[in-house]
Amino acid sequence: MKKNSFTAVYKKTGKWYAAWVEEMSGVNTQGRTIKEARENLKEALALVIEENRLINRPKSRKNIIRESVVV
């Protein structure tokens, strides 16, 4: 499976670290330490990617063409 790279942003607010991914809205979390925030963010990102993949899967594969596009 191809690996993708995203930009993680961490902001310390009080005793917590807020974390989000710049390239994908809706992927955000927090942690008491930056390590915990980083782990939570990886998990949140993986869940959102998987959910988006499932939502966008066509119900029927009839008349569907899939190919890689390189830019």
CHARMM-style PDB file with segment names, atoms N, HN, CA, C and O in Angstrom:
ATOM      1  N   MET     1       0.840  -1.183   0.000  1.00  0.00      PROA
ATOM      2  CA  MET     1       0.000   0.000   0.000  1.00  0.00      PROA
ATOM      3  C   MET     1       0.886   1.248   0.000  1.00  0.00      PROA
ATOM      4  O   MET     1       1.884   1.310   0.718  1.00  0.00      PROA
ATOM      5  N   LYS     2       0.514   2.226  -0.803  1.00  0.00      PROA
ATOM      6  HN  LYS     2      -0.296   2.175  -1.386  1.00  0.00      PROA
ATOM      7  CA  LYS     2       1.263   3.467  -0.917  1.00  0.00      PROA
ATOM      8  C   LYS     2       1.129   4.291   0.363  1.00  0.00      PROA
ATOM      9  O   LYS     2       0.038   4.416   0.919  1.00  0.00      PROA
ATOM     10  N   LYS     3       2.230   4.842   0.814  1.00  0.00      PROA
ATOM     11  HN  LYS     3       3.117   4.741   0.362  1.00  0.00      PROA
ATOM     12  CA  LYS     3       2.232   5.717   1.988  1.00  0.00      PROA
ATOM     13  C   LYS     3       2.081   7.157   1.525  1.00  0.00      PROA
ATOM     14  O   LYS     3       2.642   7.551   0.503  1.00  0.00      PROA
ATOM     15  N   ASN     4       1.328   7.932   2.278  1.00  0.00      PROA
ATOM     16  HN  ASN     4       0.872   7.611   3.108  1.00  0.00      PROA
ATOM     17  CA  ASN     4       1.151   9.348   1.997  1.00  0.00      PROA
ATOM     18  C   ASN     4       1.772  10.153   3.120  1.00  0.00      PROA
ATOM     19  O   ASN     4       1.933   9.655   4.235  1.00  0.00      PROA
ATOM     20  N   SER     5       2.113  11.373   2.833  1.00  0.00      PROA
ATOM     21  HN  SER     5       1.982  11.777   1.928  1.00  0.00      PROA
ATOM     22  CA  SER     5       2.706  12.256   3.828  1.00  0.00      PROA
ATOM     23  C   SER     5       1.775  13.439   4.059  1.00  0.00      PROA
ATOM     24  O   SER     5       1.262  14.028   3.107  1.00  0.00      PROA
ATOM     25  N   PHE     6       1.562  13.781   5.317  1.00  0.00      PROA
ATOM     26  HN  PHE     6       1.979  13.303   6.090  1.00  0.00      PROA
ATOM     27  CA  PHE     6       0.694  14.894   5.684  1.00  0.00      PROA
ATOM     28  C   PHE     6       1.440  15.800   6.661  1.00  0.00      PROA
ATOM     29  O   PHE     6       2.438  15.396   7.257  1.00  0.00      PROA
ATOM     30  N   THR     7       0.950  17.015   6.816  1.00  0.00      PROA
ATOM     31  HN  THR     7       0.139  17.343   6.332  1.00  0.00      PROA
ATOM     32  CA  THR     7       1.562  17.964   7.735  1.00  0.00      PROA
ATOM     33  C   THR     7       0.779  17.996   9.035  1.00  0.00      PROA
ATOM     34  O   THR     7      -0.389  18.384   9.057  1.00  0.00      PROA
ATOM     35  N   ALA     8       1.427  17.587  10.118  1.00  0.00      PROA
ATOM     36  HN  ALA     8       2.376  17.272  10.100  1.00  0.00      PROA
ATOM     37  CA  ALA     8       0.813  17.626  11.441  1.00  0.00      PROA
ATOM     38  C   ALA     8       1.174  18.948  12.108  1.00  0.00      PROA
ATOM     39  O   ALA     8       2.317  19.399  12.027  1.00  0.00      PROA
ATOM     40  N   VAL     9       0.194  19.567  12.767  1.00  0.00      PROA
ATOM     41  HN  VAL     9      -0.734  19.200  12.832  1.00  0.00      PROA
ATOM     42  CA  VAL     9       0.405  20.820  13.480  1.00  0.00      PROA
ATOM     43  C   VAL     9       0.042  20.581  14.940  1.00  0.00      PROA
ATOM     44  O   VAL     9      -0.998  19.994  15.240  1.00  0.00      PROA
ATOM     45  N   TYR    10       0.906  21.039  15.846  1.00  0.00      PROA
ATOM     46  HN  TYR    10       1.751  21.516  15.602  1.00  0.00      PROA
ATOM     47  CA  TYR    10       0.675  20.873  17.282  1.00  0.00      PROA
ATOM     48  C   TYR    10       0.708  22.244  17.937  1.00  0.00      PROA
ATOM     49  O   TYR    10       1.578  23.063  17.645  1.00  0.00      PROA
ATOM     50  N   LYS    11      -0.247  22.483  18.821  1.00  0.00      PROA
ATOM     51  HN  LYS    11      -0.954  21.817  19.058  1.00  0.00      PROA
ATOM     52  CA  LYS    11      -0.310  23.764  19.532  1.00  0.00      PROA
ATOM     53  C   LYS    11      -0.548  23.477  21.006  1.00  0.00      PROA
ATOM     54  O   LYS    11      -1.529  22.829  21.369  1.00  0.00      PROA
ATOM     55  N   LYS    12       0.351  23.960  21.850  1.00  0.00      PROA
ATOM     56  HN  LYS    12       1.148  24.487  21.555  1.00  0.00      PROA
ATOM     57  CA  LYS    12       0.185  23.757  23.286  1.00  0.00      PROA
ATOM     58  C   LYS    12      -0.785  24.795  23.826  1.00  0.00      PROA
ATOM     59  O   LYS    12      -0.601  25.999  23.643  1.00  0.00      PROA
ATOM     60  N   THR    13      -1.819  24.305  24.491  1.00  0.00      PROA
ATOM     61  HN  THR    13      -1.968  23.328  24.639  1.00  0.00      PROA
ATOM     62  CA  THR    13      -2.828  25.172  25.091  1.00  0.00      PROA
ATOM     63  C   THR    13      -3.002  24.718  26.536  1.00  0.00      PROA
ATOM     64  O   THR    13      -3.620  23.686  26.795  1.00  0.00      PROA
ATOM     65  N   GLY    14      -2.467  25.472  27.460  1.00  0.00      PROA
ATOM     66  HN  GLY    14      -1.964  26.311  27.250  1.00  0.00      PROA
ATOM     67  CA  GLY    14      -2.523  25.055  28.859  1.00  0.00      PROA
ATOM     68  C   GLY    14      -1.698  23.793  29.052  1.00  0.00      PROA
ATOM     69  O   GLY    14      -0.514  23.755  28.716  1.00  0.00      PROA
ATOM     70  N   LYS    15      -2.331  22.763  29.593  1.00  0.00      PROA
ATOM     71  HN  LYS    15      -3.293  22.794  29.866  1.00  0.00      PROA
ATOM     72  CA  LYS    15      -1.636  21.493  29.836  1.00  0.00      PROA
ATOM     73  C   LYS    15      -1.826  20.493  28.699  1.00  0.00      PROA
ATOM     74  O   LYS    15      -1.366  19.355  28.795  1.00  0.00      PROA
ATOM     75  N   TRP    16      -2.491  20.899  27.638  1.00  0.00      PROA
ATOM     76  HN  TRP    16      -2.865  21.823  27.560  1.00  0.00      PROA
ATOM     77  CA  TRP    16      -2.815  19.990  26.532  1.00  0.00      PROA
ATOM     78  C   TRP    16      -2.142  20.443  25.247  1.00  0.00      PROA
ATOM     79  O   TRP    16      -1.799  21.613  25.074  1.00  0.00      PROA
ATOM     80  N   TYR    17      -1.963  19.476  24.349  1.00  0.00      PROA
ATOM     81  HN  TYR    17      -2.241  18.526  24.490  1.00  0.00      PROA
ATOM     82  CA  TYR    17      -1.510  19.752  22.994  1.00  0.00      PROA
ATOM     83  C   TYR    17      -2.672  19.476  22.045  1.00  0.00      PROA
ATOM     84  O   TYR    17      -3.185  18.359  21.988  1.00  0.00      PROA
ATOM     85  N   ALA    18      -3.081  20.497  21.306  1.00  0.00      PROA
ATOM     86  HN  ALA    18      -2.665  21.405  21.353  1.00  0.00      PROA
ATOM     87  CA  ALA    18      -4.065  20.303  20.236  1.00  0.00      PROA
ATOM     88  C   ALA    18      -3.274  19.887  18.998  1.00  0.00      PROA
ATOM     89  O   ALA    18      -2.151  20.346  18.788  1.00  0.00      PROA
ATOM     90  N   ALA    19      -3.863  19.021  18.188  1.00  0.00      PROA
ATOM     91  HN  ALA    19      -4.775  18.648  18.359  1.00  0.00      PROA
ATOM     92  CA  ALA    19      -3.162  18.544  16.993  1.00  0.00      PROA
ATOM     93  C   ALA    19      -4.149  18.423  15.847  1.00  0.00      PROA
ATOM     94  O   ALA    19      -5.293  18.014  16.046  1.00  0.00      PROA
ATOM     95  N   TRP    20      -3.704  18.781  14.634  1.00  0.00      PROA
ATOM     96  HN  TRP    20      -2.774  19.113  14.473  1.00  0.00      PROA
ATOM     97  CA  TRP    20      -4.545  18.637  13.452  1.00  0.00      PROA
ATOM     98  C   TRP    20      -3.668  18.443  12.228  1.00  0.00      PROA
ATOM     99  O   TRP    20      -2.459  18.673  12.264  1.00  0.00      PROA
ATOM    100  N   VAL    21      -4.302  18.016  11.146  1.00  0.00      PROA
ATOM    101  HN  VAL    21      -5.284  17.829  11.117  1.00  0.00      PROA
ATOM    102  CA  VAL    21      -3.615  17.806   9.871  1.00  0.00      PROA
ATOM    103  C   VAL    21      -4.020  18.937   8.939  1.00  0.00      PROA
ATOM    104  O   VAL    21      -5.207  19.154   8.697  1.00  0.00      PROA
ATOM    105  N   GLU    22      -3.032  19.659   8.415  1.00  0.00      PROA
ATOM    106  HN  GLU    22      -2.067  19.482   8.611  1.00  0.00      PROA
ATOM    107  CA  GLU    22      -3.313  20.815   7.553  1.00  0.00      PROA
ATOM    108  C   GLU    22      -4.072  20.448   6.288  1.00  0.00      PROA
ATOM    109  O   GLU    22      -4.968  21.182   5.872  1.00  0.00      PROA
ATOM    110  N   GLU    23      -3.728  19.326   5.672  1.00  0.00      PROA
ATOM    111  HN  GLU    23      -3.001  18.730   6.010  1.00  0.00      PROA
ATOM    112  CA  GLU    23      -4.269  18.990   4.360  1.00  0.00      PROA
ATOM    113  C   GLU    23      -5.648  18.349   4.397  1.00  0.00      PROA
ATOM    114  O   GLU    23      -6.263  18.168   3.346  1.00  0.00      PROA
ATOM    115  N   MET    24      -6.147  18.003   5.566  1.00  0.00      PROA
ATOM    116  HN  MET    24      -5.648  18.150   6.420  1.00  0.00      PROA
ATOM    117  CA  MET    24      -7.412  17.276   5.616  1.00  0.00      PROA
ATOM    118  C   MET    24      -8.271  17.794   6.771  1.00  0.00      PROA
ATOM    119  O   MET    24      -7.948  17.582   7.939  1.00  0.00      PROA
ATOM    120  N   SER    25      -9.361  18.470   6.433  1.00  0.00      PROA
ATOM    121  HN  SER    25      -9.624  18.642   5.483  1.00  0.00      PROA
ATOM    122  CA  SER    25     -10.228  18.988   7.488  1.00  0.00      PROA
ATOM    123  C   SER    25     -10.898  17.834   8.222  1.00  0.00      PROA
ATOM    124  O   SER    25     -11.168  16.785   7.637  1.00  0.00      PROA
ATOM    125  N   GLY    26     -11.161  18.036   9.493  1.00  0.00      PROA
ATOM    126  HN  GLY    26     -10.942  18.889   9.968  1.00  0.00      PROA
ATOM    127  CA  GLY    26     -11.826  17.021  10.299  1.00  0.00      PROA
ATOM    128  C   GLY    26     -10.883  16.069  10.995  1.00  0.00      PROA
ATOM    129  O   GLY    26     -11.323  15.230  11.781  1.00  0.00      PROA
ATOM    130  N   VAL    27      -9.592  16.180  10.723  1.00  0.00      PROA
ATOM    131  HN  VAL    27      -9.235  16.862  10.084  1.00  0.00      PROA
ATOM    132  CA  VAL    27      -8.621  15.324  11.408  1.00  0.00      PROA
ATOM    133  C   VAL    27      -7.948  16.171  12.481  1.00  0.00      PROA
ATOM    134  O   VAL    27      -7.003  16.912  12.210  1.00  0.00      PROA
ATOM    135  N   ASN    28      -8.449  16.047  13.694  1.00  0.00      PROA
ATOM    136  HN  ASN    28      -9.217  15.446  13.915  1.00  0.00      PROA
ATOM    137  CA  ASN    28      -7.884  16.783  14.816  1.00  0.00      PROA
ATOM    138  C   ASN    28      -8.092  15.999  16.103  1.00  0.00      PROA
ATOM    139  O   ASN    28      -8.988  15.161  16.201  1.00  0.00      PROA
ATOM    140  N   THR    29      -7.253  16.284  17.077  1.00  0.00      PROA
ATOM    141  HN  THR    29      -6.525  16.965  16.997  1.00  0.00      PROA
ATOM    142  CA  THR    29      -7.299  15.564  18.341  1.00  0.00      PROA
ATOM    143  C   THR    29      -6.523  16.360  19.374  1.00  0.00      PROA
ATOM    144  O   THR    29      -6.161  17.514  19.141  1.00  0.00      PROA
ATOM    145  N   GLN    30      -6.273  15.744  20.507  1.00  0.00      PROA
ATOM    146  HN  GLN    30      -6.567  14.807  20.696  1.00  0.00      PROA
ATOM    147  CA  GLN    30      -5.461  16.374  21.538  1.00  0.00      PROA
ATOM    148  C   GLN    30      -4.758  15.303  22.351  1.00  0.00      PROA
ATOM    149  O   GLN    30      -5.068  14.116  22.244  1.00  0.00      PROA
ATOM    150  N   GLY    31      -3.810  15.736  23.163  1.00  0.00      PROA
ATOM    151  HN  GLY    31      -3.558  16.700  23.250  1.00  0.00      PROA
ATOM    152  CA  GLY    31      -3.099  14.823  24.047  1.00  0.00      PROA
ATOM    153  C   GLY    31      -2.464  15.596  25.178  1.00  0.00      PROA
ATOM    154  O   GLY    31      -2.220  16.797  25.057  1.00  0.00      PROA
ATOM    155  N   ARG    32      -2.195  14.917  26.273  1.00  0.00      PROA
ATOM    156  HN  ARG    32      -2.393  13.942  26.371  1.00  0.00      PROA
ATOM    157  CA  ARG    32      -1.555  15.581  27.418  1.00  0.00      PROA
ATOM    158  C   ARG    32      -0.079  15.829  27.166  1.00  0.00      PROA
ATOM    159  O   ARG    32       0.517  16.733  27.751  1.00  0.00      PROA
ATOM    160  N   THR    33       0.506  15.022  26.291  1.00  0.00      PROA
ATOM    161  HN  THR    33       0.022  14.287  25.816  1.00  0.00      PROA
ATOM    162  CA  THR    33       1.898  15.215  25.876  1.00  0.00      PROA
ATOM    163  C   THR    33       1.915  15.276  24.352  1.00  0.00      PROA
ATOM    164  O   THR    33       0.959  14.866  23.693  1.00  0.00      PROA
ATOM    165  N   ILE    34       3.003  15.786  23.805  1.00  0.00      PROA
ATOM    166  HN  ILE    34       3.780  16.119  24.340  1.00  0.00      PROA
ATOM    167  CA  ILE    34       3.087  15.827  22.344  1.00  0.00      PROA
ATOM    168  C   ILE    34       3.133  14.406  21.783  1.00  0.00      PROA
ATOM    169  O   ILE    34       2.612  14.151  20.697  1.00  0.00      PROA
ATOM    170  N   LYS    35       3.748  13.487  22.514  1.00  0.00      PROA
ATOM    171  HN  LYS    35       4.171  13.695  23.396  1.00  0.00      PROA
ATOM    172  CA  LYS    35       3.788  12.091  22.072  1.00  0.00      PROA
ATOM    173  C   LYS    35       2.378  11.513  21.998  1.00  0.00      PROA
ATOM    174  O   LYS    35       2.030  10.839  21.028  1.00  0.00      PROA
ATOM    175  N   GLU    36       1.570  11.775  23.017  1.00  0.00      PROA
ATOM    176  HN  GLU    36       1.852  12.322  23.805  1.00  0.00      PROA
ATOM    177  CA  GLU    36       0.188  11.282  23.015  1.00  0.00      PROA
ATOM    178  C   GLU    36      -0.621  11.938  21.899  1.00  0.00      PROA
ATOM    179  O   GLU    36      -1.405  11.269  21.225  1.00  0.00      PROA
ATOM    180  N   ALA    37      -0.435  13.241  21.701  1.00  0.00      PROA
ATOM    181  HN  ALA    37       0.202  13.784  22.248  1.00  0.00      PROA
ATOM    182  CA  ALA    37      -1.139  13.947  20.624  1.00  0.00      PROA
ATOM    183  C   ALA    37      -0.738  13.384  19.267  1.00  0.00      PROA
ATOM    184  O   ALA    37      -1.583  13.228  18.385  1.00  0.00      PROA
ATOM    185  N   ARG    38       0.540  13.079  19.093  1.00  0.00      PROA
ATOM    186  HN  ARG    38       1.226  13.205  19.809  1.00  0.00      PROA
ATOM    187  CA  ARG    38       1.041  12.520  17.828  1.00  0.00      PROA
ATOM    188  C   ARG    38       0.412  11.152  17.555  1.00  0.00      PROA
ATOM    189  O   ARG    38      -0.035  10.881  16.440  1.00  0.00      PROA
ATOM    190  N   GLU    39       0.380  10.298  18.573  1.00  0.00      PROA
ATOM    191  HN  GLU    39       0.743  10.518  19.478  1.00  0.00      PROA
ATOM    192  CA  GLU    39      -0.221   8.969  18.418  1.00  0.00      PROA
ATOM    193  C   GLU    39      -1.717   9.075  18.123  1.00  0.00      PROA
ATOM    194  O   GLU    39      -2.234   8.373  17.255  1.00  0.00      PROA
ATOM    195  N   ASN    40      -2.410   9.960  18.852  1.00  0.00      PROA
ATOM    196  HN  ASN    40      -1.989  10.531  19.557  1.00  0.00      PROA
ATOM    197  CA  ASN    40      -3.842  10.159  18.623  1.00  0.00      PROA
ATOM    198  C   ASN    40      -4.107  10.683  17.220  1.00  0.00      PROA
ATOM    199  O   ASN    40      -5.084  10.292  16.581  1.00  0.00      PROA
ATOM    200  N   LEU    41      -3.232  11.576  16.738  1.00  0.00      PROA
ATOM    201  HN  LEU    41      -2.439  11.894  17.258  1.00  0.00      PROA
ATOM    202  CA  LEU    41      -3.421  12.157  15.410  1.00  0.00      PROA
ATOM    203  C   LEU    41      -3.232  11.106  14.318  1.00  0.00      PROA
ATOM    204  O   LEU    41      -3.982  11.088  13.342  1.00  0.00      PROA
ATOM    205  N   LYS    42      -2.248  10.240  14.472  1.00  0.00      PROA
ATOM    206  HN  LYS    42      -1.638  10.255  15.264  1.00  0.00      PROA
ATOM    207  CA  LYS    42      -2.045   9.164  13.491  1.00  0.00      PROA
ATOM    208  C   LYS    42      -3.271   8.263  13.436  1.00  0.00      PROA
ATOM    209  O   LYS    42      -3.712   7.864  12.358  1.00  0.00      PROA
ATOM    210  N   GLU    43      -3.814   7.948  14.602  1.00  0.00      PROA
ATOM    211  HN  GLU    43      -3.456   8.273  15.477  1.00  0.00      PROA
ATOM    212  CA  GLU    43      -5.006   7.096  14.648  1.00  0.00      PROA
ATOM    213  C   GLU    43      -6.201   7.795  14.005  1.00  0.00      PROA
ATOM    214  O   GLU    43      -6.934   7.184  13.229  1.00  0.00      PROA
ATOM    215  N   ALA    44      -6.399   9.078  14.327  1.00  0.00      PROA
ATOM    216  HN  ALA    44      -5.803   9.575  14.958  1.00  0.00      PROA
ATOM    217  CA  ALA    44      -7.519   9.832  13.755  1.00  0.00      PROA
ATOM    218  C   ALA    44      -7.390   9.931  12.237  1.00  0.00      PROA
ATOM    219  O   ALA    44      -8.378   9.772  11.519  1.00  0.00      PROA
ATOM    220  N   LEU    45      -6.191  10.189  11.751  1.00  0.00      PROA
ATOM    221  HN  LEU    45      -5.389  10.318  12.334  1.00  0.00      PROA
ATOM    222  CA  LEU    45      -5.960  10.297  10.308  1.00  0.00      PROA
ATOM    223  C   LEU    45      -6.248   8.971   9.610  1.00  0.00      PROA
ATOM    224  O   LEU    45      -6.895   8.946   8.563  1.00  0.00      PROA
ATOM    225  N   ALA    46      -5.775   7.885  10.181  1.00  0.00      PROA
ATOM    226  HN  ALA    46      -5.250   7.906  11.031  1.00  0.00      PROA
ATOM    227  CA  ALA    46      -6.024   6.565   9.588  1.00  0.00      PROA
ATOM    228  C   ALA    46      -7.519   6.265   9.532  1.00  0.00      PROA
ATOM    229  O   ALA    46      -8.004   5.718   8.541  1.00  0.00      PROA
ATOM    230  N   LEU    47      -8.251   6.618  10.582  1.00  0.00      PROA
ATOM    231  HN  LEU    47      -7.858   7.063  11.387  1.00  0.00      PROA
ATOM    232  CA  LEU    47      -9.700   6.377  10.607  1.00  0.00      PROA
ATOM    233  C   LEU    47     -10.427   7.206   9.553  1.00  0.00      PROA
ATOM    234  O   LEU    47     -11.319   6.699   8.872  1.00  0.00      PROA
ATOM    235  N   VAL    48     -10.055   8.472   9.414  1.00  0.00      PROA
ATOM    236  HN  VAL    48      -9.331   8.884   9.967  1.00  0.00      PROA
ATOM    237  CA  VAL    48     -10.709   9.341   8.428  1.00  0.00      PROA
ATOM    238  C   VAL    48     -10.402   8.867   7.009  1.00  0.00      PROA
ATOM    239  O   VAL    48     -11.293   8.852   6.160  1.00  0.00      PROA
ATOM    240  N   ILE    49      -9.167   8.485   6.744  1.00  0.00      PROA
ATOM    241  HN  ILE    49      -8.443   8.497   7.434  1.00  0.00      PROA
ATOM    242  CA  ILE    49      -8.815   7.983   5.409  1.00  0.00      PROA
ATOM    243  C   ILE    49      -9.611   6.727   5.096  1.00  0.00      PROA
ATOM    244  O   ILE    49     -10.156   6.601   4.000  1.00  0.00      PROA
ATOM    245  N   GLU    50      -9.688   5.802   6.035  1.00  0.00      PROA
ATOM    246  HN  GLU    50      -9.246   5.904   6.925  1.00  0.00      PROA
ATOM    247  CA  GLU    50     -10.432   4.562   5.812  1.00  0.00      PROA
ATOM    248  C   GLU    50     -11.919   4.844   5.606  1.00  0.00      PROA
ATOM    249  O   GLU    50     -12.538   4.265   4.714  1.00  0.00      PROA
ATOM    250  N   GLU    51     -12.488   5.715   6.411  1.00  0.00      PROA
ATOM    251  HN  GLU    51     -11.985   6.186   7.135  1.00  0.00      PROA
ATOM    252  CA  GLU    51     -13.910   6.041   6.280  1.00  0.00      PROA
ATOM    253  C   GLU    51     -14.190   6.698   4.931  1.00  0.00      PROA
ATOM    254  O   GLU    51     -15.177   6.364   4.275  1.00  0.00      PROA
ATOM    255  N   ASN    52     -13.337   7.622   4.513  1.00  0.00      PROA
ATOM    256  HN  ASN    52     -12.535   7.893   5.045  1.00  0.00      PROA
ATOM    257  CA  ASN    52     -13.511   8.266   3.204  1.00  0.00      PROA
ATOM    258  C   ASN    52     -13.410   7.249   2.074  1.00  0.00      PROA
ATOM    259  O   ASN    52     -14.147   7.329   1.091  1.00  0.00      PROA
ATOM    260  N   ARG    53     -12.500   6.298   2.215  1.00  0.00      PROA
ATOM    261  HN  ARG    53     -11.901   6.233   3.013  1.00  0.00      PROA
ATOM    262  CA  ARG    53     -12.354   5.249   1.198  1.00  0.00      PROA
ATOM    263  C   ARG    53     -13.631   4.423   1.102  1.00  0.00      PROA
ATOM    264  O   ARG    53     -14.079   4.098   0.003  1.00  0.00      PROA
ATOM    265  N   LEU    54     -14.215   4.082   2.243  1.00  0.00      PROA
ATOM    266  HN  LEU    54     -13.851   4.346   3.136  1.00  0.00      PROA
ATOM    267  CA  LEU    54     -15.445   3.287   2.250  1.00  0.00      PROA
ATOM    268  C   LEU    54     -16.635   4.074   1.712  1.00  0.00      PROA
ATOM    269  O   LEU    54     -17.455   3.533   0.971  1.00  0.00      PROA
ATOM    270  N   ILE    55     -16.730   5.342   2.081  1.00  0.00      PROA
ATOM    271  HN  ILE    55     -16.064   5.782   2.683  1.00  0.00      PROA
ATOM    272  CA  ILE    55     -17.840   6.185   1.626  1.00  0.00      PROA
ATOM    273  C   ILE    55     -17.792   6.365   0.113  1.00  0.00      PROA
ATOM    274  O   ILE    55     -18.828   6.349  -0.552  1.00  0.00      PROA
ATOM    275  N   ASN    56     -16.590   6.536  -0.430  1.00  0.00      PROA
ATOM    276  HN  ASN    56     -15.748   6.550   0.110  1.00  0.00      PROA
ATOM    277  CA  ASN    56     -16.438   6.822  -1.858  1.00  0.00      PROA
ATOM    278  C   ASN    56     -16.371   5.586  -2.734  1.00  0.00      PROA
ATOM    279  O   ASN    56     -16.248   5.706  -3.953  1.00  0.00      PROA
ATOM    280  N   ARG    57     -16.450   4.410  -2.149  1.00  0.00      PROA
ATOM    281  HN  ARG    57     -16.551   4.312  -1.159  1.00  0.00      PROA
ATOM    282  CA  ARG    57     -16.429   3.176  -2.936  1.00  0.00      PROA
ATOM    283  C   ARG    57     -17.732   3.075  -3.724  1.00  0.00      PROA
ATOM    284  O   ARG    57     -18.811   3.201  -3.145  1.00  0.00      PROA
ATOM    285  N   PRO    58     -17.649   2.852  -5.021  1.00  0.00      PROA
ATOM    286  CA  PRO    58     -18.886   2.729  -5.802  1.00  0.00      PROA
ATOM    287  C   PRO    58     -19.671   1.486  -5.390  1.00  0.00      PROA
ATOM    288  O   PRO    58     -19.096   0.441  -5.088  1.00  0.00      PROA
ATOM    289  N   LYS    59     -20.996   1.621  -5.385  1.00  0.00      PROA
ATOM    290  HN  LYS    59     -21.463   2.470  -5.630  1.00  0.00      PROA
ATOM    291  CA  LYS    59     -21.861   0.500  -5.023  1.00  0.00      PROA
ATOM    292  C   LYS    59     -21.801  -0.589  -6.088  1.00  0.00      PROA
ATOM    293  O   LYS    59     -21.930  -1.774  -5.781  1.00  0.00      PROA
ATOM    294  N   SER    60     -21.607  -0.186  -7.326  1.00  0.00      PROA
ATOM    295  HN  SER    60     -21.503   0.777  -7.575  1.00  0.00      PROA
ATOM    296  CA  SER    60     -21.505  -1.139  -8.427  1.00  0.00      PROA
ATOM    297  C   SER    60     -20.195  -0.885  -9.159  1.00  0.00      PROA
ATOM    298  O   SER    60     -19.807   0.267  -9.349  1.00  0.00      PROA
ATOM    299  N   ARG    61     -19.535  -1.910  -9.556  1.00  0.00      PROA
ATOM    300  HN  ARG    61     -19.850  -2.846  -9.401  1.00  0.00      PROA
ATOM    301  CA  ARG    61     -18.275  -1.766 -10.287  1.00  0.00      PROA
ATOM    302  C   ARG    61     -18.491  -1.759 -11.796  1.00  0.00      PROA
ATOM    303  O   ARG    61     -17.533  -1.685 -12.565  1.00  0.00      PROA
ATOM    304  N   LYS    62     -19.737  -1.835 -12.212  1.00  0.00      PROA
ATOM    305  HN  LYS    62     -20.515  -1.895 -11.587  1.00  0.00      PROA
ATOM    306  CA  LYS    62     -20.073  -1.817 -13.624  1.00  0.00      PROA
ATOM    307  C   LYS    62     -19.756  -0.438 -14.214  1.00  0.00      PROA
ATOM    308  O   LYS    62     -20.056   0.588 -13.603  1.00  0.00      PROA
ATOM    309  N   ASN    63     -19.162  -0.424 -15.378  1.00  0.00      PROA
ATOM    310  HN  ASN    63     -18.919  -1.257 -15.874  1.00  0.00      PROA
ATOM    311  CA  ASN    63     -18.851   0.816 -16.098  1.00  0.00      PROA
ATOM    312  C   ASN    63     -17.886   1.725 -15.338  1.00  0.00      PROA
ATOM    313  O   ASN    63     -17.887   2.938 -15.548  1.00  0.00      PROA
ATOM    314  N   ILE    64     -17.073   1.157 -14.468  1.00  0.00      PROA
ATOM    315  HN  ILE    64     -17.073   0.172 -14.297  1.00  0.00      PROA
ATOM    316  CA  ILE    64     -16.109   1.935 -13.693  1.00  0.00      PROA
ATOM    317  C   ILE    64     -14.708   1.652 -14.221  1.00  0.00      PROA
ATOM    318  O   ILE    64     -14.318   0.496 -14.387  1.00  0.00      PROA
ATOM    319  N   ILE    65     -13.961   2.710 -14.481  1.00  0.00      PROA
ATOM    320  HN  ILE    65     -14.278   3.649 -14.347  1.00  0.00      PROA
ATOM    321  CA  ILE    65     -12.569   2.581 -14.901  1.00  0.00      PROA
ATOM    322  C   ILE    65     -11.713   3.231 -13.821  1.00  0.00      PROA
ATOM    323  O   ILE    65     -11.955   4.374 -13.434  1.00  0.00      PROA
ATOM    324  N   ARG    66     -10.718   2.503 -13.340  1.00  0.00      PROA
ATOM    325  HN  ARG    66     -10.521   1.575 -13.655  1.00  0.00      PROA
ATOM    326  CA  ARG    66      -9.815   3.041 -12.334  1.00  0.00      PROA
ATOM    327  C   ARG    66      -8.404   3.033 -12.894  1.00  0.00      PROA
ATOM    328  O   ARG    66      -7.981   2.051 -13.503  1.00  0.00      PROA
ATOM    329  N   GLU    67      -7.665   4.137 -12.690  1.00  0.00      PROA
ATOM    330  HN  GLU    67      -8.008   4.935 -12.195  1.00  0.00      PROA
ATOM    331  CA  GLU    67      -6.284   4.214 -13.124  1.00  0.00      PROA
ATOM    332  C   GLU    67      -5.536   5.203 -12.253  1.00  0.00      PROA
ATOM    333  O   GLU    67      -6.144   6.072 -11.627  1.00  0.00      PROA
ATOM    334  N   SER    68      -4.232   5.074 -12.213  1.00  0.00      PROA
ATOM    335  HN  SER    68      -3.739   4.368 -12.721  1.00  0.00      PROA
ATOM    336  CA  SER    68      -3.394   6.013 -11.472  1.00  0.00      PROA
ATOM    337  C   SER    68      -3.219   7.284 -12.285  1.00  0.00      PROA
ATOM    338  O   SER    68      -3.106   7.233 -13.510  1.00  0.00      PROA
ATOM    339  N   VAL    69      -3.198   8.406 -11.616  1.00  0.00      PROA
ATOM    340  HN  VAL    69      -3.290   8.447 -10.621  1.00  0.00      PROA
ATOM    341  CA  VAL    69      -2.942   9.697 -12.249  1.00  0.00      PROA
ATOM    342  C   VAL    69      -1.726  10.292 -11.551  1.00  0.00      PROA
ATOM    343  O   VAL    69      -1.728  10.470 -10.333  1.00  0.00      PROA
ATOM    344  N   VAL    70      -0.707  10.594 -12.310  1.00  0.00      PROA
ATOM    345  HN  VAL    70      -0.706  10.449 -13.299  1.00  0.00      PROA
ATOM    346  CA  VAL    70       0.514  11.152 -11.752  1.00  0.00      PROA
ATOM    347  C   VAL    70       0.608  12.611 -12.156  1.00  0.00      PROA
ATOM    348  O   VAL    70       0.476  12.944 -13.334  1.00  0.00      PROA
ATOM    349  N   VAL    71       0.838  13.485 -11.184  1.00  0.00      PROA
ATOM    350  HN  VAL    71       0.945  13.215 -10.227  1.00  0.00      PROA
ATOM    351  CA  VAL    71       0.992  14.917 -11.467  1.00  0.00      PROA
ATOM    352  C   VAL    71       2.304  15.415 -10.917  1.00  0.00      PROA
ATOM    353  OT1 VAL    71       2.622  16.597 -11.052  1.00  0.00      PROA
TER     354      VAL     71
END
